[in-house]
Amino acid sequence: MEDKKQMEEKTAEQLNSFIYTVAHELKTPAREISLYAEFIEEDNRDRLAPQSIEDLHAIRRTCEGMTDMVKRLMEYSKADLKNIDRIRINTQLLIRQCFEELMRAEPERKVILSMEDLPEITGDLFLIKLMIVNILSNSIKFTRNRTKAQIRVFATVRDGGVAFHFRDNGIGFDMNYADRVFEAFERLESNETYEGNGIGLATVRRIAERFHGKASIIGQPEKGCEVTICFPEEMTYLDIKIGQDSPVVKIGIIGDLTGIASKEERSKQAAYQLAVKEINEAGGIDGKQIQLLIRDDRSQSDLTNRAALELTQQKHVDVLMGSTLSPSRDIMQRCAQQTKTLYLNTQQTEGGVSGHYVFCLSAMPEQQMEKMLTYLFKKYGSKCYIVAADYNYGILSAEWVKYLVPKLGGEVVGIEYLDEKMMDFTSVIDRILQVQTDVLFSMCVYPNQDRFYLQWHERGLNYIPNATTQVAAEYPLNVELKAPVLENMYVMASFIEELKTPKAQQYVKKFRSVYNHQNVPYMNMDTETAYTAMYLYKRAVEMAGTTETEAVISALESGNVFFDGPGGRVTVRGEDHHTIRTMSCFRIDEDHRAEEIFRTGPQHSDYIESMIKKNTGVQGGIKSLGINAENRQYNMLLDKIR
């Protein structure tokens, strides 16, 4: 009996080896026939009858079909022949990667893929990927006539192991023919309607059986079908709660509540709370209430790291939000990448922040600077002096000013980087005056640098316009320093408390009914960003139909996630994971009131996508790279634009 079993296994192995060899040898002549048909058409196009040209096209289509069948036969044989190299596989990422690869071949199609939390498995990456590709390609193919094509992937526990379910809303099939679906060369639809050769699902079953698993399928005509792959217990890592839907949406927020930058964080924390209260009272996100988990990092890197790991690995939040300073943002971005968690950064940035899991929702330098500089050069003159903090934000933002000034026809006549210890700015101010500066551009973030503005005013220099991206937009010096110290300062922001649009004033009224000026002295730009972020996330989740990270990222990248809020319409861009925003230029008067001078139309930056194209040749930016997008920050100091 044992000898008979061994003989059957050996015969099957020899047969598979023969199929693989024959299939491999058939590829070359099929390709050559197709090429000869192409050459005949190219050399004789003017002399051939239309029917002859169509016959040549038919030859090429037949050869292409044969080549595809050969490829499928080789894959079918590999399902049995390939040595298994077992590694731990993140199924969530692999399924998303396979889906994106398949959809790149059909750019005109729109198919929504949603996934619940999926466990990791141990298996052969090539074979598992081959299995997933065959299942997904069938779902994509057979949902072609659906106006809203959908594929849902989820997992359930079965007999200690795990079952992966791939459900679509395609054409389905009659269950009377279910036994035939997994047989090689069996097709329930004609070649004329749906291309294929009937080998894909046969390969899926073979691979499942290689791992002592099982493949099954159920369907209903015009309702869709569901392919289920069951893997044994020894293949699975059941360290997540499969099939147990969380009753709440968990949002983890990290910010400086009691540290050196806490005064800038107050308004953001209040805005988060206000938005969540509104959303929960209106029914939540997709019917689920939001649970906020807020952590204080005091702008200390070790506390940021500890909080980020706790929120992602222990609390399993659906999304991270926040950061107050650049170092905390960098740590949160790395943690999001490591734990495959969505991260919505709600703090103003110096631009260039790039990665698959991070979205920067506030304004960036290009949006805050260009139109303001254009206005100031026309009104005051084009000789610009830059004063910036000797710190990440100041240095990199100064590079943007240095790039934009000559582009706009101006001249950078000097630049100063100020550290956190300087108290006497006399020599700096003297140098600014020596070159007859028309416009000062200041980006001061250290507490000691408030003295620069005081000494500037004491020298009687308020007649020189002082452009900034910080005062009022981020730091409430306009309410902290005594008027008229900041008179004739210009700031570009998407929102501040004095913005007079109807939606802005509705928001201010609502906000101030809850938080007085003692609790929150001033509503800065990111008071709007934090509030808007909650509504953008709500829209993305409801578009995706799930809080699953990759599905929400796909929604955010679609170009259809926007919110009409206090700062006007804010739209998330897939190309750079930043936003399209309208901006307002304000002038601070002698009483420290901010008066709106002008408002722009929608603005966005193409810096990140231009750098990705320059470095990789890929068009379309972060969205096109998908999970292969590098986690980094492009900057104007090292990565010159265009």
Secondary structure, 3 states (H helix, E strand, C coil): CHHHHHHHHHHHHHHHHHHHHHHHHHHHHHHHHHHHHHHHHHHHCCCCCHHHHHHHHHHHHHHHHHHHHHHHHHHHHHHHHCCCCEEEECHHHHHHHHHHHHHHCCCCCCEEEEECCCCEEEEEHHHHHHHHHHHHHHHHHHCCCCCCEEEEEEEEEECCEEEEEEEECCCCCCHHHHHHHCCCCCCCCCCCCCCCCCCHHHHHHHHHHHCCCEEEEEEECCCEEEEEEEECHHHEECCCCCCCCCCEEEEEEEECCCCCCHHHHHHHHHHHHHHHHHHHHCCCECCEEEEEEEEECCCCHHHHHHHHHHHHHHCCCCEEEECCCHHHHHHHHHHHHHHCCEEEECCCCCCCEECCCEEECCCCHHHHHHHHHHHHHHHHCCEEEEEEECCHHHHHHHHHHHHHHHHCCCEEEEEEEECCCCCCCHHHHHHHHHCCCCEEEEECCCHHHHHHHHHHHHCCCCCCCEEECCECCCECHHHHCCCCCCCCEEEEECCCCCCCCHHHHHHHHHHHCCCCCCCCCCCCHHHHHHHHHHHHHHHHHHHHCCCCHHHHHHHHCCCCCEEEECCEEEEECCCCCCEEECCEEEEECCCCCEEEEEECCCECCCHHHHHHHHHHCCCCHHHHHHHHCCCEECCCCCCCCC
